[in-house]
């Protein structure tokens, strides 16, 4: 998904879009679901890959700019560096391309004047920015000029770096009291013992980060040749080409990124139990599974819907909750990434029932991997996924998410056009064989927080 998705558009933007937006989302959903989504792709003169969809229904432009600048490149002992490098992009900029230097307040005021939303964020694989702006002038030009200035000349003021480091440390300290966070971090370390995917920021790692570290990370990684730019909105191809060149020209030259270690796919089985005063036990079971381009992706997507991704219609919910009342909720997931992301199962249960619930989950998983879904389960999963597809692309922002992922993972341009057909072609045999290739019930890490010791 894109790294930035503004949760609440600015009030000014909402007011100016109110008249134009009436009925537009329904139009987008119906058009996208029934017709081909015309994704145009090219490479800028600067080396950035661009993905563009013209969407004239709303006078607005959504921009997502992903860089190969995720936390997997955090140096040893500096976990949290990628997060700060992206998140602090909107806190000030040096003079650039005729734009005056701006501090944090001036950046906020300038975006408020145009009614735009801007922000940066990072995940394990990518870091970058998102912009949502009106396409009227002068709002569009001013928003793009400011966004370009922030990604090409961030100032990372010392006082702001110190403040944001403390905010991140406070957030880490609070999160580390929560059973779910504890379980997630521990299971990640267990399944990625020698890979950056298993590393999480700590108070000490964030405290060690300096302004020089942040600036160096930006300079090394925020380069056009390692950028994927996604544009969706009420502009034409010529405008899109101009914007892409404008945003990517003048970025740092960058440095060659370090090679990532391979992911060990089959790990030794392990179990860790951590005391916690919470009323319930939190259980996390996981293992490395697949990268996003794996040919088994659709078989695993459908199969996981049956196993635990389909909510109340899933087998885990039926067996663990409905039949035995051992939990209010249990689910399973695949989280494919550039390299093999995790497969996992999570649940909460009464402390006294922890061992019973865990044994049942393991039994259901083993049986499912051995046998696969029934015909009835497979049909229901495919029907639900296909019928729910329009909701995945029923707004510019959701379409942005999907198109950005197409660009980031190098998926076919017709990926969204063929998505439902790919789901429809999945067979029981494909699901069973895909699970047997990628899921190993006897080689998973288990973390129990708050259960019996």
C-alpha positions, -999 to +999 in steps of 0.1 A: +000+000+000+012+036-004+032+049+025+010+078+031-028+080+031-042+112+047-068+101+071-087+134+073-087+159+043-083+195+053-116+214+059-109+237+030-104+208+007-136+192+019-155+224+013-142+229-022-148+193-032-183+191-018-202+200-049-180+181-074-178+148-054-215+140-052-219+106-067-183+105-080-172+076-058-200+054-070-191+063-106-154+054-101-163+021-085-187+010-112-164+022-141-133+005-125-151-027-118-166-031-153-140-016-176-103-018-180-083+005-158-060+024-181-027+025-163+000+043-183+036+037-175+069+053-185+103+062-171+114+098-166+146+113-179+158+111-143+152+073-141+121+072-120+093+049-130+059+065-133+024+050-132-005+072-142-043+069-142-065+097-155-095+101-132-115+132-142-145+127-119-131+148-091-109+179-095-082+164-074-047+148-078-033+120-056+004+116-057+024+087-041+062+086-043+079+055-030+116+052-026+137+021-020+143+036+014+126+013+040+137+003+074+156-028+061+183-003+053+186+010+089+222+006+100+229-017+130+218+000+162+199+027+144+165+011+140+139+039+135+162+059+111+141+053+080+109+062+099+123+095+110+139+103+076+105+101+059+082+113+087+102+146+091+102+156+055+074+181+061+091+198+090+111+223+070+131+229+038+160+249+026+156+273-003+153+253-036+142+259-072+133+295-064+113+286-034+123+303-001+134+284+029+105+274+051+103+262+087+077+238+100+050+264+106+055+279+072+052+246+055+019+239+073+006+273+064+015+270+028-003+237+024-033+251+043-034+279+018-038+254-011-060+230+008-036+202+003-025+172+024+011+161+025+030+136+046+058+110+047+061+075+062+082+044+059+077+006+060+102-022+061+107-020+023+099+016+012+099+052+024+084+082+008+056+108+006+020+113-004+003+144-016-034+151-022-042+184-039-068+202-059-062+205-097-073+241-099-047+268-103-028+282-085-034+255-059-020+226-080+013+244-090+019+257-055+013+223-038+036+205-063+063+231-059+062+228-022+062+190-022+091+190-046+111+214-023+104+192+008+117+159-008+147+176-025+159+199+002+146+188+037+162+208+064+157+184+094+160+211+120+179+200+151+151+210+175+125+192+155+146+160+153+151+161+190+114+166+196+103+139+172+128+114+186+113+118+220+078+114+206+089+082+189+105+069+221+074+077+241+053+058+215+076+028+216+076+029+254+038+029+255+034+003+227+058-021+245+033-024+274+006-039+251+004-077+247-002-075+209+028-054+203+050-075+225+039-107+207+043-092+172+078-079+179+089-112+195+075-134+168+092-111+141+125-115+158+120-153+160+112-158+123+137-133+110+167-139+133+193-126+108+173-103+086+163-067+090+126-077+088+130-089+124+143-057+138+121-031+155+130+003+169+139+005+205+143+035+229+181+030+227+182+028+189+161+059+184+181+078+210+213+071+191+201+086+159+215+120+150+205+147+125+235+137+105+223+101+103+189+112+090+204+136+064+228+108+053+199+083+050+179+107+029+209+116+007+218+079+001+183+066-006+159+093-019+172+092-054+151+092-087+165+059-099+151+042-069+117+059-070+083+048-081+059+077-087+021+071-089-003+098-101-041+095-101-064+124-108-080+149-131-049+157-152-039+146-187-008+126-198+012+158-208+006+173-173+015+140-157+048+139-176+056+175-166+048+168-129+069+136-129+099+154-142+093+183-118+092+161-087+121+139-096+146+164-111+171+175-085+169+146-061+202+133-045+225+112-066+221+084-040+243+055-031+243+018-040+222+001-013+237-028+007+227-062-004+199-078+017+206-112+033+183-141+021+153-150+042+155-185+058+121-199+047+119-230+070+128-221+105+131-243+136+099-246+156+100-225+188+077-213+216+082-184+240+059-175+269+060-140+285+041-131+317+017-101+314-010-088+337-035-086+309-069-103+314-064-125+283-035-143+267-023-131+233-010-158+209+010-151+177+021-180+154+042-172+124+068-181+098+084-165+067+063-173+036+062-155+003+075-125-016+049-104-035+057-117-069+053-154-060+032-173-086+013-189-058-001-155-046-037-160-058-039-196-045-027-185-011-050-155-011-081-176-018-069-204+005-062-180+034-097-165+031-110-200+038-086-207+066-087-175+087-089-144+065-126-145+058-139-134+092-169-153+105-169-175+074-134-189+080-125-224+093-105-211+122-134-189+134-158-218+130-137-243+149-121-221+176-149-196+183-182-209+171-179-246+181-158-242+212-160-206+224-123-204+230-119-169+216-138-138+204-116-136+173-089-155+154-075-148+120-047-158+096-028-137+071-001-135+045+019-103+043+041-107+012+069-081+008+100-075-014+114-106+002+095-134+018+070-118+042+053-136+070+023-160+073+007-158+107-022-166+129-033-145+159-059-148+186-067-138+222-082-163+247-088-167+284-055-175+302-069-208+315-078-219+279-045-209+263-031-244+258-064-258+246-069-230+221-033-232+208-035-270+204-067-266+184-053-239+161-023-260+154-046-290+146-068-270+123-038-256+105-022-290+100-054-305+087-059-276+063-024-278+049-028-315+044-062-315+028-070-280+016-105-264+014-137-282+005-155-274-027-181-254-007-155-234+012-136-227-020-167-214-039-178-192-010-143-177-007-140-170-044-175-155-046-168-132-016-135-120-030-148-114-065-180-096-052-159-075-029-134-064-055-152-031-065-148-019-028-110-023-032-110+005-059-140+026-052-121+058-046-090+076-060-072+069-028-079+031-029-070+030-066-038+049-057-029+021-032-034-006-058-016+012-086+013+021-063+017-016-054+016-025-091+045-002-096+064-011-065+063-048-070+066-048-108+032-064-114+015-065-148-003-033-159-035-053-164-033-067-128-065-050-117-083-059-149-075-096-145-077-098-107-112-114-105-103-138-133-072-149-115-093-155-084-119-174-104-093-198-118-080-210-084-087-247-078-087-268-046-056-286-058-038-253-063-047-241-029-036-274-012-003-276-031+005-239-026+000-242+012+021-273+013+049-254-005+048-224+017+033-232+051+050-256+075+029-263+106+058-281+123+083-253+118+066-221+131+074-197+159+049-192+186+048-164+212+022-164+241+020-132+261+000-134+293-008-171+292+002-199+317+039-204+320 
